[in-house]
Amino acid sequence: MNFYKTYKERLHFSLNFYSLFLLVTFIPDLVGLPPSFASNGLWALRVAAAVFIIAFHHRKLYRFNWGEQLFLFVSLIYLVNVFMDVFWKNYPIGMGQPKDFIGLFLSILIAFAFRYDKAFVKNKSYFFFLTSLGLGLFIAFFLAKQSPPPLVGRYDANSTVNTINYGQMGCSLALIAMYGFLNRPFKYGKILYVLLFLLGIVSIMKAGSRSPVVVLLAVSGFYFLAKSGLVKGVILVGCSALVFYFSLDFLIELSEVVGSSIVTRLLSAIETGETSGRDLIYANAIGHFLDSPIFGSYYLIPSGIGNGGYPHNFFIEAFMTTGLVGGIPFVAMVLVTLKKSFLLLKKQDDSGWVVLLFLQVLVFGMFSSSLYSSQDFWALSFFILSMGPVVRRKLAKPKIQRPTDLTFNTSKK
């Protein structure tokens, strides 16, 4: 029992999200082993730990609230569609692999180990995640590998963590360091949080991926609006934008020092609207959805631009894969999760740092991730949906003592 409690409070979250994965994936490169040695080993540990936690709470396993039931409905539809695409349908180009279905199934299994528990959001879990992720990104700063052509000025954290995931890990560190600065104080914490935030920014720069910049701005804006209200939130977002504007020269010089191309890529996106072909991929995937709007087409793009890949957008992927039958419930699930996320941040719940990571995964899923392989999205969605009703914090009005309630001592001395 003590081991179970200690494991949940400190290790379970980090085992499944980024930090320990980043640390462990340096080992194969240093000792000359195949990268799959680390990634497959971690997956085996995740599944074993998930089964351990689920078995410990087996009596509560089938007591689902309505949010969890919605999650089950969406995930079941998605599983069935991917199963049919992999094992029953013949792709025009012979794509689709059993490991995709197995990975999706295991992701949903692991999600059940993240039914809401205060242990997952306590200080021990938060600080272990923050420390281990910071250590991993510090190592990556020195051991990062130049990405192969044509990705000039971009770096992979190691042979397992590519430039896109490297940038997202930097974004995660920046977000939770910002959260800690505002909500988890400790001695010398302000200085350490600032340093970790800067390490996250430098990691984004070295990765050279633009999506983490968009994600960081979007999630930070959502957080300030929820935490401070519309007026104060807009003011804080505006102040943050001004700080960013006046820091541009410093950030440009910093990107040049680390050999990053991110400034050039951001300016290209702003000035010319360059999207790395995402708009064409979106249009093609939507076309495949329209060809089979009720039950969906394939979980990967079967032909045209981006064929054999994913649509790079969770919503488009959901509709392309499952049609209206699964796409509409998926949108409903995301909207419910977003509403609960907003209320949790507004209430300043202890789970706020986990909510920020969920928002990061969701926004990232609009640009550079696949739904069928996103363990983070499935687990964090279920975590938030499994929480009880969230209500807005109301300040209790102080009781006013009326004169009739007063007693006077009229006795003579």
C-alpha positions as CSV (number, residue, x, y, z in Angstrom):
1,M,0.0,0.0,0.0
2,N,2.8,2.4,0.9
3,F,4.6,1.6,-2.4
4,Y,1.4,2.1,-4.3
5,K,0.8,5.5,-2.8
6,T,4.4,6.7,-3.2
7,Y,4.5,5.5,-6.8
8,K,1.3,7.4,-7.7
9,E,2.3,10.6,-5.9
10,R,5.7,10.8,-7.5
11,L,6.4,8.6,-10.6
12,H,3.2,7.6,-12.5
13,F,2.6,10.9,-14.2
14,S,6.3,11.4,-15.2
15,L,6.5,7.8,-16.5
16,N,3.7,8.5,-19.0
17,F,4.4,12.1,-20.0
18,Y,7.6,13.3,-21.6
19,S,10.1,13.6,-18.7
20,L,11.3,10.1,-18.0
21,F,10.9,9.3,-21.7
22,L,13.3,12.1,-22.6
23,L,15.9,11.0,-20.0
24,V,15.8,7.3,-20.9
25,T,16.0,7.9,-24.7
26,F,19.5,9.4,-24.3
27,I,20.8,6.0,-23.1
28,P,20.7,4.1,-26.4
29,D,22.6,6.9,-28.2
30,L,25.3,6.9,-25.5
31,V,25.9,3.2,-25.3
32,G,25.2,2.3,-29.0
33,L,21.9,0.4,-28.7
34,P,18.9,0.7,-31.0
35,P,16.5,3.5,-30.1
36,S,13.6,1.0,-29.9
37,F,15.4,-0.5,-26.8
38,A,14.3,2.6,-24.7
39,S,11.0,3.4,-26.3
40,N,9.6,-0.2,-26.3
41,G,10.9,-0.8,-22.8
42,L,9.1,2.4,-21.5
43,W,5.9,1.3,-23.2
44,A,6.1,-2.1,-21.5
45,L,6.6,-0.3,-18.1
46,R,3.6,2.1,-18.8
47,V,1.3,-0.8,-19.6
48,A,2.4,-2.8,-16.6
49,A,2.0,0.2,-14.2
50,A,-1.4,1.0,-15.7
51,V,-2.6,-2.6,-15.2
52,F,-1.3,-2.4,-11.6
53,I,-3.3,0.7,-10.8
54,I,-6.4,-0.5,-12.6
55,A,-6.3,-3.8,-10.8
56,F,-5.9,-2.0,-7.5
57,H,-9.2,-0.1,-8.1
58,H,-11.1,-2.9,-9.9
59,R,-14.2,-2.5,-7.8
60,K,-14.6,1.1,-9.0
61,L,-13.7,0.3,-12.6
62,Y,-17.2,0.2,-14.0
63,R,-18.7,3.2,-12.1
64,F,-18.5,5.7,-14.8
65,N,-19.8,9.3,-14.7
66,W,-21.5,10.7,-17.9
67,G,-18.2,12.3,-19.0
68,E,-16.4,9.0,-18.8
69,Q,-19.2,7.3,-20.7
70,L,-18.9,9.9,-23.5
71,F,-15.1,9.1,-23.6
72,L,-15.8,5.4,-23.8
73,F,-18.2,5.9,-26.6
74,V,-15.8,8.0,-28.6
75,S,-12.8,5.7,-28.0
76,L,-14.8,2.6,-28.8
77,I,-15.9,4.0,-32.2
78,Y,-12.4,5.0,-33.0
79,L,-10.9,1.7,-32.0
80,V,-13.5,-0.2,-34.1
81,N,-12.7,2.0,-37.2
82,V,-9.0,1.6,-36.9
83,F,-9.4,-2.1,-36.3
84,M,-11.4,-2.4,-39.5
85,D,-9.0,-0.3,-41.5
86,V,-6.0,-2.3,-40.4
87,F,-7.4,-5.9,-40.5
88,W,-10.4,-5.9,-42.8
89,K,-9.9,-3.3,-45.5
90,N,-7.4,-3.4,-48.4
91,Y,-5.8,0.0,-48.6
92,P,-5.1,1.3,-52.2
93,I,-1.5,1.8,-51.3
94,G,-1.2,-1.1,-48.8
95,M,-0.8,1.1,-45.8
96,G,-1.9,0.6,-42.2
97,Q,-0.1,-1.5,-39.6
98,P,-1.3,-3.7,-36.7
99,K,1.0,-1.7,-34.4
100,D,-1.1,1.4,-35.0
101,F,-4.2,-0.4,-33.6
102,I,-2.2,-1.9,-30.8
103,G,-0.7,1.5,-29.9
104,L,-4.2,3.1,-29.8
105,F,-5.6,0.3,-27.7
106,L,-2.8,0.6,-25.2
107,S,-3.2,4.4,-25.1
108,I,-6.8,4.0,-24.1
109,L,-5.9,1.3,-21.6
110,I,-3.3,3.6,-19.9
111,A,-6.0,6.3,-19.8
112,F,-7.9,4.2,-17.3
113,A,-5.0,4.5,-14.9
114,F,-5.5,8.2,-14.9
115,R,-9.0,8.4,-13.4
116,Y,-8.9,11.5,-11.2
117,D,-6.8,11.0,-8.1
118,K,-5.3,13.8,-6.0
119,A,-2.1,11.9,-5.8
120,F,-1.4,12.8,-9.5
121,V,-1.6,16.5,-8.9
122,K,0.3,16.9,-5.6
123,N,3.5,18.7,-5.2
124,K,5.6,15.5,-5.3
125,S,4.3,14.6,-8.7
126,Y,4.6,18.2,-10.0
127,F,8.1,18.8,-8.8
128,F,9.4,15.4,-10.0
129,F,7.9,16.1,-13.4
130,L,9.3,19.6,-13.5
131,T,12.8,18.5,-12.3
132,S,13.1,15.5,-14.5
133,L,11.9,17.3,-17.6
134,G,14.2,20.2,-16.9
135,L,17.2,17.8,-16.5
136,G,16.3,16.1,-19.8
137,L,16.1,19.4,-21.7
138,F,19.4,20.6,-20.1
139,I,21.1,17.4,-21.3
140,A,19.5,17.9,-24.8
141,F,20.9,21.4,-25.0
142,F,24.4,19.8,-25.2
143,L,23.6,16.5,-26.9
144,A,21.0,17.5,-29.4
145,K,21.6,16.3,-32.9
146,Q,21.3,18.4,-36.1
147,S,18.2,17.4,-38.0
148,P,18.9,15.9,-41.5
149,P,18.4,18.0,-44.6
150,P,16.3,19.9,-45.6
151,L,15.7,20.8,-41.9
152,V,18.5,23.4,-41.6
153,G,18.9,25.1,-38.3
154,R,16.7,22.6,-36.4
155,Y,17.7,19.9,-33.8
156,D,16.4,16.6,-32.6
157,A,16.8,16.0,-28.8
158,N,18.2,12.6,-29.6
159,S,17.6,9.8,-32.2
160,T,14.2,9.0,-30.6
161,V,12.9,12.5,-29.9
162,N,12.5,14.4,-33.2
163,T,12.5,18.2,-33.6
164,I,8.7,18.5,-33.3
165,N,8.5,16.6,-30.0
166,Y,11.7,18.3,-28.7
167,G,10.0,21.7,-29.2
168,Q,6.8,20.5,-27.5
169,M,8.8,19.3,-24.5
170,G,10.3,22.8,-24.3
171,C,6.8,24.2,-24.4
172,S,5.7,22.0,-21.6
173,L,8.6,23.1,-19.4
174,A,7.8,26.8,-20.1
175,L,4.1,26.3,-19.3
176,I,4.5,24.4,-16.0
177,A,7.3,26.7,-14.9
178,M,5.0,29.7,-15.5
179,Y,2.3,27.9,-13.5
180,G,4.7,27.1,-10.7
181,F,5.9,30.7,-10.6
182,L,2.3,31.8,-9.9
183,N,1.0,28.9,-7.8
184,R,3.7,26.7,-6.3
185,P,6.1,28.9,-4.3
186,F,9.2,27.7,-2.4
187,K,12.5,29.2,-1.3
188,Y,14.4,30.6,-4.3
189,G,11.5,29.3,-6.4
190,K,11.0,32.5,-8.4
191,I,14.6,32.4,-9.7
192,L,14.5,28.7,-10.5
193,Y,11.1,29.0,-12.2
194,V,12.5,31.8,-14.4
195,L,15.5,29.8,-15.3
196,L,13.4,26.7,-16.2
197,F,11.1,28.9,-18.3
198,L,14.1,30.2,-20.2
199,L,15.4,26.7,-20.7
200,G,12.0,25.8,-22.2
201,I,12.2,28.8,-24.6
202,V,15.8,27.8,-25.6
203,S,14.6,24.2,-26.2
204,I,11.9,25.5,-28.5
205,M,14.4,27.6,-30.4
206,K,16.9,24.7,-30.8
207,A,14.0,22.5,-32.1
208,G,13.2,25.2,-34.6
209,S,9.5,24.0,-34.8
210,R,6.9,26.8,-35.1
211,S,4.0,25.0,-33.6
212,P,5.3,25.2,-29.9
213,V,5.3,29.0,-30.2
214,V,1.7,29.0,-31.3
215,V,0.8,26.5,-28.5
216,L,2.6,28.5,-25.8
217,L,0.8,31.7,-26.8
218,A,-2.6,30.1,-27.1
219,V,-2.4,28.1,-23.8
220,S,-1.0,31.0,-21.8
221,G,-3.8,33.3,-23.1
222,F,-6.4,30.7,-22.1
223,Y,-4.9,30.4,-18.7
224,F,-4.8,34.1,-17.9
225,L,-8.4,34.5,-19.2
226,A,-9.6,31.7,-17.0
227,K,-7.6,32.6,-13.9
228,S,-8.1,36.4,-13.9
229,G,-11.4,37.0,-15.8
230,L,-12.0,38.6,-19.1
231,V,-10.9,42.2,-18.3
232,K,-7.8,41.3,-16.2
233,G,-7.0,38.4,-18.5
234,V,-7.0,40.7,-21.6
235,I,-4.8,43.1,-19.7
236,L,-2.3,40.4,-18.7
237,V,-2.3,38.9,-22.2
238,G,-1.7,42.4,-23.6
239,C,1.2,43.0,-21.1
240,S,2.7,39.7,-22.0
241,A,2.5,40.6,-25.7
242,L,4.3,43.9,-25.0
243,V,7.0,42.1,-23.0
244,F,7.4,39.7,-25.9
245,Y,7.6,42.6,-28.4
246,F,10.2,44.5,-26.5
247,S,12.2,41.2,-26.1
248,L,12.3,40.4,-29.8
249,D,15.9,41.7,-30.3
250,F,17.1,39.6,-27.3
251,L,15.2,36.5,-28.6
252,I,16.6,36.9,-32.1
253,E,20.2,37.1,-30.7
254,L,19.5,34.1,-28.5
255,S,18.3,32.1,-31.5
256,E,21.4,33.0,-33.5
257,V,23.6,31.9,-30.5
258,V,22.0,28.4,-30.5
259,G,22.0,28.2,-34.3
260,S,18.2,28.1,-34.6
261,S,16.2,28.9,-37.7
262,I,13.0,29.6,-35.8
263,V,12.9,33.3,-36.3
264,T,13.3,32.9,-40.1
265,R,10.6,30.3,-40.1
266,L,8.2,32.5,-38.0
267,L,8.8,35.5,-40.2
268,S,8.2,33.4,-43.3
269,A,4.9,32.2,-41.9
270,I,3.8,35.8,-41.0
271,E,4.9,37.5,-44.2
272,T,4.1,34.8,-46.8
273,G,1.6,32.6,-45.1
274,E,3.8,29.6,-45.5
275,T,2.2,26.6,-43.8
276,S,4.5,23.7,-44.7
277,G,1.7,22.3,-46.8
278,R,-0.8,21.9,-44.0
279,D,-3.6,23.7,-45.8
280,L,-3.3,21.3,-48.7
281,I,-3.3,18.3,-46.4
282,Y,-6.4,19.6,-44.6
283,A,-8.2,20.1,-47.9
284,N,-7.4,16.6,-49.1
285,A,-8.4,14.9,-45.8
286,I,-11.7,16.8,-45.8
287,G,-12.3,15.6,-49.3
288,H,-12.0,12.0,-48.1
289,F,-14.4,12.7,-45.3
290,L,-16.9,14.1,-47.8
291,D,-16.6,10.9,-49.9
292,S,-17.8,8.9,-46.9
293,P,-19.5,11.4,-44.5
294,I,-21.6,9.0,-42.4
295,F,-19.1,6.2,-41.3
296,G,-15.8,7.8,-42.4
297,S,-13.0,6.7,-44.7
298,Y,-9.6,5.6,-43.3
299,Y,-7.5,6.6,-40.3
300,L,-4.7,7.6,-42.6
301,I,-5.0,9.6,-45.8
302,P,-5.5,7.0,-48.5
303,S,-4.5,9.1,-51.6
304,G,-3.5,12.5,-52.7
305,I,-1.5,15.0,-50.8
306,G,-0.2,13.6,-47.6
307,N,-1.2,10.0,-48.5
308,G,-0.1,7.4,-46.0
309,G,0.1,10.1,-43.2
310,Y,-2.3,11.7,-40.8
311,P,-4.3,14.9,-41.4
312,H,-2.3,17.0,-38.8
313,N,-5.6,18.0,-37.1
314,F,-7.5,16.1,-34.5
315,F,-10.9,17.2,-35.6
316,I,-10.4,16.6,-39.3
317,E,-8.8,13.2,-38.4
318,A,-11.8,12.2,-36.2
319,F,-14.3,13.0,-39.0
320,M,-12.2,11.5,-41.7
321,T,-11.8,8.2,-39.7
322,T,-15.2,7.8,-38.1
323,G,-17.5,10.1,-40.1
324,L,-20.4,11.9,-38.5
325,V,-21.1,8.9,-36.3
326,G,-17.8,9.4,-34.3
327,G,-16.9,13.0,-35.3
328,I,-19.8,14.7,-33.6
329,P,-19.4,12.9,-30.3
330,F,-15.7,13.6,-30.5
331,V,-16.4,17.4,-30.8
332,A,-18.8,17.2,-27.9
333,M,-16.2,15.4,-25.8
334,V,-13.6,18.0,-26.5
335,L,-16.0,20.9,-25.7
336,V,-17.0,19.3,-22.4
337,T,-13.3,18.9,-21.5
338,L,-12.5,22.5,-22.5
339,K,-15.4,23.8,-20.3
340,K,-14.1,21.7,-17.3
341,S,-10.6,22.9,-18.0
342,F,-11.7,26.5,-17.9
343,L,-13.6,26.1,-14.6
344,L,-10.7,24.2,-13.0
345,L,-8.3,27.0,-13.9
346,K,-10.8,29.6,-12.7
347,K,-11.2,27.8,-9.5
348,Q,-7.4,27.5,-9.1
349,D,-7.7,23.8,-8.6
350,D,-4.5,21.9,-7.8
351,S,-4.8,20.1,-11.1
352,G,-4.2,23.3,-13.0
353,W,-0.7,22.3,-14.2
354,V,-2.2,19.0,-15.6
355,V,-4.9,21.0,-17.3
356,L,-2.3,23.2,-19.0
357,L,-0.6,20.1,-20.4
358,F,-3.9,18.9,-21.7
359,L,-4.5,22.2,-23.4
360,Q,-1.1,22.0,-24.9
361,V,-1.7,18.6,-26.3
362,L,-5.1,19.7,-27.8
363,V,-3.7,22.8,-29.5
364,F,-0.7,20.9,-30.7
365,G,-3.1,18.4,-32.2
366,M,-4.4,21.1,-34.5
367,F,-1.0,21.3,-36.3
368,S,1.5,18.5,-35.8
369,S,0.1,15.3,-34.2
370,S,-2.1,12.3,-34.9
371,L,-5.1,11.3,-32.9
372,Y,-4.6,7.6,-33.2
373,S,-1.0,7.8,-31.7
374,S,-1.6,10.5,-29.1
375,Q,-1.5,8.7,-25.7
376,D,-1.2,12.1,-24.0
377,F,-4.6,13.3,-25.4
378,W,-6.5,10.2,-24.5
379,A,-5.1,9.9,-21.0
380,L,-5.4,13.6,-20.1
381,S,-8.9,13.9,-21.6
382,F,-10.1,10.9,-19.5
383,F,-8.3,12.4,-16.4
384,I,-10.3,15.6,-16.7
385,L,-13.6,14.0,-17.6
386,S,-13.3,11.6,-14.7
387,M,-13.3,14.5,-12.2
388,G,-16.5,15.3,-10.3
389,P,-18.6,18.4,-11.1
390,V,-16.6,21.6,-11.1
391,V,-18.3,24.7,-9.7
392,R,-17.2,28.3,-9.7
393,R,-15.6,29.5,-6.5
394,K,-18.0,31.8,-4.7
395,L,-16.9,34.1,-1.9
396,A,-19.0,33.7,1.2
397,K,-20.6,37.0,2.3
398,P,-19.6,37.9,5.9
399,K,-22.4,37.8,8.4
400,I,-23.4,41.2,9.7
401,Q,-24.2,41.2,13.4
402,R,-27.4,43.1,14.0
403,P,-28.0,45.2,17.0
404,T,-30.8,42.9,18.2
405,D,-28.2,40.1,18.5
406,L,-26.0,42.1,20.8
407,T,-26.0,41.6,24.5
408,F,-25.0,44.2,27.0
409,N,-23.7,43.7,30.4
410,T,-25.7,46.0,32.6
411,S,-24.6,44.7,36.0
412,K,-23.1,47.1,38.4
413,K,-19.5,46.7,39.5
